[in-house]
Amino acid sequence: MKPGPTAYVILGILNLGPHSGYDIKQLADLSTRHFWATSYGQIYPELKRLTESGLIKSEDASKGTRQRTLYHLTAKGKQTLHTWAADPAIQSLEIRDEMLLKLFFADAMSKKETVTHLEAMRRRHQQVAAGLREHEPMAAAQPHRMHHEVMKFGIAFHEWSADWFGKLAKDLESGREAKK
């Protein structure tokens, strides 16, 4: 079985220490969600596949009636994560953004609706940047430098995007044409 991206999210999080499926989702939501979202519907089947392939092992950590399973990275899982992470091959880049898709088809909207849409995109990127800035001290305190560096990238990306959508909205509103 060749692991997919969700498997690597799980392996990477388990490389930090043992976690339950719930913990993995929570950690992913605080970190990788900003560039690689995962759902419970992806995580739990993937945990089963990774266990079956020997990349992780499970441990019953139930307390009383509360069932809980902790997952640990195996040596084989650690090697698989390392091989994948260290591979410098260029991967395709995919941005899936429904608001950007709507903007692509803005000719179906009025100018005023397009400006309103651009302003909503600007606000969205400002909100994401603010949320990342809020968590930046936590990332900076981690012993893993790249967690913080990727967070700084996210902040810069969303700040740049907010600025770009804001300028485009102003240009459109003022009637300025895009430079060719």
N, C-alpha and C positions, 0 to 999 in steps of 0.2 A: 504494500500500500504506500503510495506516495502522498505524504501529508499535504494538505492545502493550507491556505492562509490562516483559517481559524485554528487549525492544529498548532501552527507556530505561535499564535497568540497564547494558547494554552501552555505550550511547552515553555515559552518565554516567561510567563507568569509563574509557572511551577519551578522554574530555575531560581526564582527568588525565595522559594520555600514551599512547604506543603499547603494546599488550599482546597476548599470544597468547591463544587461547581458554582454555588452562590457567591463565594469569595472571588472566584475567577471573574464572574460577571461584574461584580462591584469594582474590582481593580481595573478591568478593561474599560468600564465606563468612566473611570477617573483618568485614564491614561490613553490607551490606543483608540478609543472611540472617536477621537477627533480626526483620525485618519484611517482607521480600520474598525468599523462597527461590528459587533458580534451580538447575537441574541441567545437567550436560553435555549431556543430551538436549534441553534447551531452547536452550542457548547456541550450539552448533555449527550447527544449522539456521538460527537467527536471524542468525548471522554471515554465512551465505550469502545470506539475504534482504536484509540491510542492505548487503552488497557489491553485489548485483544492483540495488538501488534507488539506489545512489550515495551512501549516507549514510556509508559507511566504505570504505576501500581496504585491500587486503592487500599485504604485502611478504614475499617469501621471505627468511627469516633463518636458513636451515638452516646447520648447521656439520657438515661431514663427512657421516656417515650419519644424523645426527640431524635429522629434518625439523622445521622450526619456521616458523610463519607469524605475522607481527606484523600487527596491524590498527591503522589510523590513522583518526581522525575527519576527514571532509572538511568543507569549508565548509558544504555542504548539511546534513550531519549535525549540525554545531554549531548551525546555525540551527533545525533540527528539535528538538534537545534544548532550546534556549532557549525556543522557542515553547511546548513542552509544559510545561517547568518554570515558566515565568512565567504560565501560565494559572491564574487564581484560582478556577476553577469547582470547586465542592464535589463530591468524588467519594464514591461509596458506600464504606462501611467494612465489610470482611469479616474476621472472625476465624475461622480454621479450626484448631480445637484438639480433637483426639479425646478428650483427657481431660475437657475441658469438656462435650463431647457426652455422654460417659458419666455425668458428674455430673447433667446435665439429666434423664437417665433413672435416677437413683439409686433410684427407688421399686422397681427390680428388684433392689436390693441390700439387705442387712441394714444396720442402723444402724452396727454395728461395721465392716462393709466400706466404708460410705460415709465414716466417719471415717478409715479407713486410706487411702482414695482421696484425701480432702482433704489429709491429711498428705503424701502423695506429690506432690500438686500444689504444696503449700507448699515442699517440698524442691526441686522442679524449678525454681520461680521463684527460690529462693535461689541455686541453682547457676548459673542464667543470669545473675543480677545479679552474682554473684562473677566469672563469666567476663568480663562486660562491664567490670567494675571493673579487672580485670587488663589489659585492652586500652585503658583510658581514657587513660593517659599517652601512648600512641601517637597516639590521636585528638587529644589536646590539643596535641600537637606539630605537627600538620598545619596548613598555611596556610589550610585551608578550615574556617572556624569552625563551619559547620552540621554537619560530620561529628561534631564534638565535642558540639554541642548535641543532635543526635539520639541520640548514645550516652548522654548524661546523661538524656534522656527514657527510653530503654530501661532504664537502671538504676533510675530512680524508679518506672517502671511495674512492673518485676518485684519491686522491694522492696515496693511497695504490694500487689501481687497476693499475694505470699508472706504478708504480714501478714493480708490479708483471708481467705485460705484457712485460715490458722492459727486465726484468731478463729472462723470458721464451724465448724471441727472441734471447738474447745473448747465452743462453744455447743451443738452437737449432742450431744457427749459428756456434757455436764452436764445435758442435757434442757431447756435454755432454748429457748423458742420465739422465732422471728423476730418483730421488732416490725413491726406493720402500719401 
